[in-house]
Amino acid sequence: MSDLVRRAQEWLAQDPDPETREELRRVLADDDRAALRDRFGAKLEFGTAGLRGELGAGPNRMNRVTVMRAAAGLARRLGPGEHVVIGYDARHNSNVFARDSAAVLTGAGLRVSLMADHWPTPVLAFAVRHLNADAGVMVTASHNPPRDNGYKVYWGDGSQIVPPLDEEISVAIDAVGRVDELPLGSEWRTLDDAAIVEPYIAALAALPLGEARDLRVVYTPMHGVGGAILLRAFTSAGFPAPAVVEAQFTPDPDFPTVAFPNPEEPGAMDLSLELAEKAGADLIIANDPDADRCAVGVPLPEGGFRMLTGDEVGGLLGEYVIARTSGPGRLVAASIVSSSLLGRIAEAHGVGHAETLTGFKWIVKAGDGLVYGYEEALGYTVGSDRGLPVRDKDGIGTAMTIAAMAAEAARDGRTLLDLLDRQAETYGLHATTQLSVRVDDLSLITGAMDRLRSAPPKELAGRRVLSAEDLSAGIDGLPPTDGLRYRLAGDARVVIRPSGTEPKLKCYLEIVTPVERDVASARARAAEELSSLKAAVSAALAL
């Protein structure tokens, strides 16, 4: 008997799920060695993003055994008597994984508060601090494909775990035996709407939302769990109810109207753009399926709409929040792959600015006095003089703040595009773009990073490389991470890093261009220069 077959049979003997048991029986009966290697030749690794992967049988899939082992490892790291809040989205098996986690944790002597319904990730992040819990678990795969699910762990400060906690939990998971031998509990608190959703919406009321409310908004939750709560939050704050994309409003784990449930993906916003044209909307807002991200679209003067980039929204929100908060020690933060514009805005306003590693687990730990943080991948957290209501990405609080900003601009006879032009004239045009290369073989990414480390480029698109920084060495006080940063002549920058959640190598390009005559000319010039730089980086990757 091969080792793979033996491990599969051991897994089968402890698996409580009839669907994955049947899947594994078919694989064994067919003697499908490729399927066995795919499921048992590797395992999902628990890291700072927790677990995320395709649903199915085996340690390299998301399933009830994998989740119960994760919960048991978390219980060992926390210890009996500690309090864990559990939330879940509407993906396939999310509610099952949440209940299994509650059973394992209570069986290990911990106290559990389990959300009564599928609610957004920012509600879970808020709940951890609101309930003074020691940790939180969110069952979600965010904007991954329908076949995926995931398991994110938060600590008592309401933010996602960082090293060395992830390693400690991972070691504890590896020490877990058979899940059918774990003691299971059944006594936990169920968090209803009044216990946690109402306090969350009330906390958002403290955001800097101003007084302007006259705005026509089109909204989509992208088949996710943000819809009902966003509508309630808008109504509570006095905004008119958005026109919703009905075909995408009800949670649906199969995401039937989109090829990929991510507002950044081509085609994902087509229904929203169509409705915005019909409704004469002033603003388009989209959440991803777990509502921690927020996408924004605006009407164009010549007709039609365009989606703003994450960096454009990041700069607008940053200046808006800075102008509407007060007090000493205020701080704003962005990841190292986000635009440098936020730093220039902060400097001009006399506010502290921090660059962090990619991921909100780092952004919200930038320092005391943090009132705003963002990363270019449509993730933002907005605070007030009271601080941050959510210490993670919050697509609903962000949507409210964007709506307030757009309504205020409209009241003053301007648009968000006008505000972008004003920022370009004041701070220079910060033009950004991305290059992402998806691979089937992860060794190609490793090889490309090794080549660039051993032979850094001397120039890119005619711009001399002024410095080549290896982020794995830890620079500027940041923890080590797998990435490279090139600073180029003419105020340009390139950051290259492997994705933490997908088989991609991601490159982030920025060129800062002074506005000499008019913004339109500067944008056209920057677009050409970014295109050339993108081609040069692609050639340097040799993928």
N, C-alpha and C positions, 0 to 999 in steps of 0.2 A: 504494500500500500504506500503510495507516495505521501510525502509530508503534507502536500496541499489537500489531498483527499482526507487525510486524518484530521487536519485542522477544520475542514469543512464539516465533517461529521461531528466533531466536538461542538462546533458552533450550532449546528442543527439541533443538537440535543438540549441546548439551553435557550434557544430562540423562542420567545413567547408570541411571536407574530405569525399567524397562519399564512399570510401572503408571502413573506420572505422565506418561510419554511418550504412552501411549495416551490418557490423560485429555485431554492438551493437543491431540492430533491430532483428537479428537472435537470439542473446542471450536472449533478452527480450521475443520474440515470443515463444521460447522453454522453457521459465521460468527456465533457467539454473542457479540455485542459486550458484553453485560452481564457474562457470565462472564469475558471477557478483561479488562474494566475491574476486576472484583473481584480478579483474580489479578495483574494487571500495572499497575493504576492507582495502586497504593501498594505499600509493602514493609514487612515486619516490621522494626521498629526495635530495634536492640540497645541495651539499657539496663541499669540496675542489677539488673533481674530477668532479664537475658540475653534470650533469645528465647522467645516462647510464642505458639502460634496453631494454626489448623486445619491438618490434613494435606491436602496436595494440591499441584498444580503451580503454579509461579510464585513471584515474590519476596514475595508477600503470604501465603504458605503455608509450613508446615513441610515440608521435603522434603530429599532428599539434596543437591541443589545449595545450598540455603540453609545446611545444616549444614556442608558442605565449605567454603563461603565463610567461615562463622564460625570454623571451625577454622584456616583459613589466616590470617585476621586475628589470631587469638590467637597463632599461631606467629610472625607478624611482630612483634607487641608484645613477646613473650617473648624471642625470639632463639634461635639454635641452641644445643644443649647443655643447655637447661633441661628440667626433669622435670615431666610432667603426669600426674596420675592421672585415669582416666575411669571413671565408673560409669553405670549405666542401670537403669531400672525395667522393668516388664513391659508397657508400652503398645505399641501398634502402631508398629513400626519403631524402637523404642528401641535394640535391639541392633544394628540396621543403622547407625543414626546414630552409635552409639558406635564401631563398627569403622571407619566412614568417617573419623571424627575421628582415630582412632589412625593410620590410613594417611596422612592429610594431615600430621599433626604429625610423624610419624617421617620422612616424605618431606622435610620442611623441616629435618631435622637435630635434632629434639628427641627426648628420651627419654620413653617412654610406659609407664605401668603400667595395663593394662586389666583391670577386674574380670571374673572368670570367669563370673559369673551375675548375674541381676537382683537387686540388693540395695537396701536403703533409702537414702534421701538422707543420713541422719546417718552411715551407714557411710562414704560418700564424704567427707563433711566431716571425719570422724575420720581417715580415711586420709591426707589431705593433710598433716596435721601429723605423723602417726605415721611416715610415709615421708619426711619432710623434703622434700616436693615443692615446686615453685615455683608450681604452680597445679593446679586441679582442674576437671573438667567433669562435670556430672550431667545426663544426658538424662532428663527427666521433665516432665510437666505437672501434677504434684502432684494436686490434686483437681478439675482441669478435666474437661469432658465427654469421652467416649470418642474423639471425632473430633480431639482436640487432642494436641499434644506440645510439648516445650519443651527449652531448652538453658540451664542455669545454670552460671555460671563462678565459681570460688572462687580466692582468692589464697593465697599461702604461709602466711598465718596461720590458714588453715582456715575463713575466713569469706567470705561472698559479696562480690563487688567493689562498690566505691562510687566516686563521682566523684573524680578525673577519669579513673580507669581505664576506666570504661564508654565514655566519649567517645573515649579513645585507641584502644580496641579497635574501636569502631564506625568510626572513620576508617580504621583498617587494613583492616577488612572491605570498605569501599567501594573500596579500592584494588586489591582482588583481581580478576584477570581471569577468563577462562574456567576452569571447574573441570576440564575435560578436558585442560587443559594443565598442571595442577598435578603436581609429582612426588609419587608415592605410595610409601610404605615398607611393609614387611611384618614388620619385626623389632621386636616389643615384648614386654614382660614381661606374663605373665598372672598376675593375683593370685588365688590359690585361697583356699579357706576358711581354711586355717591361716595364711595370710599376713596376712589383714586382718579376717575376721569374728571369729576367736578373740581377737585382741588387743582388738577393740572390746568384746566381751562382758566380757573381763577388766577393761577400764577402767571399765565400769559398776559393777563390784563395789565400787569405792571410793566410790560415792555413799552418802549418809546413809540407809541402809536399816534401821537398828535391828535388833532381834532377833525381833519378832513376825512370824509367818508364817501364822497360822490364818485363812484367808480363802477364800471361794468367789467366784471371778471368772468372768464371762462376757466373752469377747473376740471381736472381729471385726477383720480387717485390711481390710475393705471391698474385697475382690477385689484387693488390692494385694500388695506384696512384704514386708510386715512380719511375717507370720504365723510362719514357721518360726524366724526369728531371735528374735522375742519369746518364743516358747515355750522356746527354748534359754536365753535370758537369765533367765527366771523360774526354770527348773530349776537353773541355775547358782547363783542366789542363794538357793535353798532354798524358794521358793514352791511351793505345789501347782500342778499344771498347770491352767490355765484351761479351762473348757468353751468350746469354740469354735463359732461359727456356721458350720456345715459348708458351707452354700450360698455363703458368701462367703470361704472360707478359701483356696482355690486361686487364684493370680493369674489374672485374666481381663481383657484389655484392653477388652472390651465392657461390663463392669460390669452383668451382666444382671439383677440383683435390685434395682437402685436407679435412680431417674431421674437422679440427679446424685450422683457418688461423694464426697460431702462429709458428714461426720457432722453438720454444722450444718443441712443441708437437710431439710425436712419429709419424713418417710417413710424416710429413710436408715437410721434406727436401729430400725425396726419389728421386724426379725428378732431383733435383739439383745434388745430389750425382751421379746419373746415368750419367748425362751429363758431369760432371767433370771427370769421369773415361774415357769417350769416347774422351774428348777434351784434356786430359792430363793437366788439369788445375793446376796452382800453388796456387790457392786461390778460395774459394767459398764465395760469399757475398749474404746475403738475407736481405731484409727489410720486416717488417710486413706491413699490408695493408695501413696504413697511413704514413709509412716510417719514423716514429720517432725512431724505434728500428733497430738494426743491428746485424745480426748473422754472424759468421765467421767459415768456415771450411778449413782444411788444409790436404794436402796429408801426408800419413804415410810412413816411410822408407820401411816397408814391403809390401806396396801396400794398396790401399783403402784410405779412407778419414775419418776424425773424426771432429765433430763440437767442437769448443772450448767453454768452459763455459763463462758465463758473467764475472765471476771474473778473469779468465785467460786473456780475452781480456782487462778487466779493468786495470789489472796490466801492461800489455804490453803498452797500450796506455798511461797510466800515466807516465811511465818512458820515453817513446818516446817524449811526449810533454814537460816534465820537461827539458830534455836534449836539446831541440830546442827552448826554450824560455829563456828570460833573464830579468834582472832588479830586483830591490828589491821589497819585498812585494808580491811575487808570492804565490798563494794559489791553492791547489787541494782539492777536497772534494769527499766524498762517503757517502752513507747512512749507518746507523748502522747495516743493515743486509748484507752489502757487506763485502768482505774480508778485514782483517786488513793489508794486504800486502801494499796497497797504502800508509798507514801511515809510514811504515818502509822505503819505497822508498823515500818518501818526506823527512824524517829525515836524511837519508844518503846524500841527495842532498842539504840539508839546505833550504828546501822549506816548507812553512806553509801547514798544513793539518787540515781539519775539518771533523768531523762526524756529519751527520744531520739525521733528521727523514727520513723515506722512502718517496720517491717522489721527482721529480725534482723541484717542487715548493719550496722545502726546500734546495735542493742542490745548486741551482743557487743563493740562498740568503746567502750562507755560509760566504761571506765577500768580501771586495774589493780585487782586484788583482787576482780573480779567472781565471785560464787558462784551467782548466779541471775538469770535474765532471762525476761521473758514479754511476749507481746502478746495482746490479747483474742481474736484469731482462733484460739484453741486451740494456740498455739505457745509452747513452754517449753524452756528449757535449764537443767539442774540440775547444780550443781557440789558440790564438797566442799572441805576445806582444801587439797587439791591443785590446786584450780582447776576449770575446765570441761573435761570430756573431749571435748565436742563444742561447737564455736563456731558453732552454728546450732541451729535447732529440732531437738529430738530426741524423737520420740514414744515411743521404746522406753525410754530412760532415764527419761522422765517417767512412763510407765506403771508402772515398777518402784517409783518413789518414791511415787506415789499409792497403790499397793498396800501399801507399807510403812506409810504414814500411816494408811490405813484399818484395817490389821491391828492397829496399835498402839492406835488409838482403840477398836476392838472389845475388845481385851484389857482396856482400862480402863473398859469398860461404856459407851462413847460411840459416836457415829456421825460421819460427816463433816458431816451436818446440824447436829449439836450443836456441832461446831467452828465452823461458820459463824455460828451464833447467838452463840457466845462472842465471836467477832470483832466482830459487830455491837454487842454490849453494851460492848465495850472501846473500839472505835475509832469508833463510829457506823455506822449501816447505810449502806453505799455501794451504792445501787441503780443499775444501768446497763441500758441497752437500746440497740438500733440501729434506724435507719431507712435502708433502702437503696432507691434508685430506679434501676431498670435502663432504659436508653434504647436505641433503635435509631440515633438521630442524636446523635453525640458533641457536636455544637454546642449541644445543649440544656443539657448540663452546663456548657460554657463560658459560655453565656448566664446561667445561674443564678448561677455564681460571680461573674460581672461585676456582676450586679444587686446581689448581697449586698455586694460591695466598694464599690460606689458609694453604696448606701443601706443601711447596716447597720440591723437592727431595733433599736428603742429598748426593747422589752420582748417577752418570750415567755412565754405562758401566765400572764400577770400578774406575772411576775418581771422586775424592771428589769435591763437589760443593763448591767453595771458596766464591762465593757471588751470591745472588739471588736478582736481581734488578727489581722492578716494575716500568716500564716506564710510567705508568699512573700518577705517582707522579711527573714526570719531573725530570730528572737527568742530570748532566754535562751541565747544562745550556740549555738543550733541552726542547721544549714545551711538555706538557703531551701527551701521546699517549697510546693506548691500546696495551700493549706488555710486555713481560718478557724477561730478559736477565740473563743467567747463565754463570759465568766464572768458568772453571773447572781446576783442577790440570793438569799439563802437557801441558800448553799452548793450551787449547781448549775452545770453546765458543759455546753456543746455544742461539738463539733468537727465540721467539715464538710470533706470532702476527696473528690476523684475517686479511684476505685480505680485502682491501678497495673496491674492485670491483667485487669479486666473492664470492660465499658461501664456502669459504675454510679457514682452519686453516693452516698457513704456518710456517714451522720451518726451520731455517737456521743454519747449523752446520759447524764449522771450527775447524781443528786441524793443528797446526803448528809443523812440524817435521824437525829437523836439518838433513842436508845431510851429513852423516858420511863417507860413502864409495862411493856410486854412486847414481844418481838421480833415476834410475829405481828401486833400492831397497827401497829407501825412498818412492816412489810413491806406491809401492806394500804394504809396511807396513801401510802407511796412509790410503789406500783404505780399508784394513781390519779393522783398528780402526774406520774409519767413518761408516762402515757397522754395527759394534757393537754399536756405539753410536746412530745410527739411530734406531736400534731395541729398545734400552733403552728408547729413547725419545718417540717412538710410544707406548710403554707399559705405560709410565707415562701419556700420553694423555688419555688413556683408551677410545678411540673412536672406 
